[in-house]
Amino acid sequence: MAKLKIIPLGGLGEIGKNLTVYEYGQDILVVDCGLGFPDEELYGIDAVIPDITYLKQNKDRIRGIVITHGHEDHIGALPYVMRELDVPIYATSLTAGIIELKLEEFDLLYNTQIFTKKAGDRFKLGCFEVEMIHVNHSIADSVALAIKTPIGTVIHTGDFKIDVTPIQGEMIDLARLGQLGKQGVLALLSDSTNVERPGHTDSERKVAEKFDELFKGCEKRIIVTTFASNVQRIQQIVNVAAKYKRKVAVTGRSMENMIKVARELGYMDIPEGVLVELNQIKGQPKDRTVIISTGSQGESMSALYRMAFSEHKQINIDAGDRIIISASAIPGNETTVSKVIDELFHKGAEVIYDRHTDLHVSGHASQEDQKMMLALTKPKFFIPVHGEYRMLCKHAELGRIMGVEPNNIVIAENGSVIELSRKSIKSVDIVPAGRVFVDGSGVGDVGSIVLRDRKHLAQDGMIVVVLALSGEDSSLISGPEIVTRGFIYEKESEDLIEEMKRVIFESLESCRHQRITDWAGIKSKVRTNLTGYLYKTTKRSPMILPVIAEI
């Protein structure tokens, strides 16, 4: 009998770019296809996506991509991956709507098959039978997957929490998860994001109560920012605005698109007359106004950022405005968020942002919720996913506490080929699973060498040395001309510029004595000598680019 292979290509040892491959015999099933956000070391990079070399090598065996929910770290790589793979996508209604918007932007929608499913649906993809199971998360229409294989059932939780009082819809389908556990679960792949948090994750309803407190009796204009994907949070803002007779306007393209899709699909109910165009909000009294904005993560192109720095074409921040940031900063975004908050304070606004004010609750399971998932499903094998390495280790420890045999738990890495039979689990191989960088319209054309150069330029700047040399004997005809960027200001560093020219003259003289006449050799000598001098003098190592014009 063939063995089941589980191959994570993203999402392990990191937060983001989730993509997991299930393989049995000649059939491959892909779960999620997300992107990661670049850190400060990735200069100029817009996004990071999984390396799909393995999928391209086996594209004829892929039966479909199943998506658990509509967050960027689970769907964001689809526009780039679908250029390479002609396979169908399966998703719930809201998730499919968001994917369609995304693919349409990249002119890929009409070449892609998207099948809409709902929680409770079961469908065959090759030898796999996939069942979607309703879960709670910070975006509506989220599902876990029960993947039935020829050797047993695997549960892939996706992102989840246990919310017994959800704002919209029902609580997570614990009954079905428990039923599957009684029938026998071969393996559990479970979300590790909040494994370091004790207790249970708070209900979204707690945020609604805080909004009501902040809106009640407020005579100021209110501006609220949150994640555009959190439809339930946006609905709460609209509900409390309507309660206190406030008109609502929306700014930020992603927020506008999300509300449009959610309303069309019936995931939002906005009372008649509450929502107005942004240009109409100016005519409303401040105590009758709410603006819902993008920018909870301090993104430089977001609406809140542009308001904070007086770059928004329609909205100016006024002293006394109440600004509510209903989100916590994603790790790595703390600095940009703080920058925006500082600027809002400079403008005299009242900013309410502290995570301890119940303005935001996580969409991910804390320890007790994760224990509940393990207790209900009773998996024979356990693979923690969706988390940095320490999180995976901590989650593995929870698995042992909940009775999973230590030898049956695998802490994997991206690219690990995990092989399962009915009786055993082990890592048997490695496949390519690196990071692919998206820079503008380029995908994968920026590698480590380019990034190294960008880092070098960012830290020390650059110097261009222009030399006009004779084509006959390589003697200097004119120059050197020195141009610097990001190193020194030339007009204020004339002495250093002169010393640099002296070093260049000496380098050319040395080339003449050593009979070095080829351009490459001359450039190398100038670069080496100038680098040595500048480091000795300034303790900096700018990038030096000698340019030779032949005359």
SULHU-V534383 format. One record per helix or strand. SS is the DSSP state (h for helix, s for strand). FROM is the first residue (numbers start at 1). LEN is the number of residues. If there is no record, write none. Layout:
SS&FROM&LEN  SS&FROM&LEN
This chain:
s&4&7  s&12&1  s&14&1  s&19&6  s&27&5  s&35&2  s&47&4  h&53&5  h&59&3  s&62&5  h&72&4  h&78&4  s&89&4  h&93&13  h&109&3  s&114&4  s&122&4  s&128&7  s&136&1  s&143&7  s&152&5  s&161&1  h&174&10  s&187&5  h&205&11  s&222&4  h&231&13  s&247&5  h&253&12  s&275&1  h&278&6  h&286&3  s&289&5  h&303&6  s&322&4  h&334&13  s&350&3  h&355&3  h&367&11  s&381&5  s&387&1  h&389&13  h&406&3  s&409&1  s&416&5  s&425&6  s&435&5  s&442&2  h&448&13  s&462&8  s&476&10  h&490&3  h&494&20  h&519&20  s&543&8
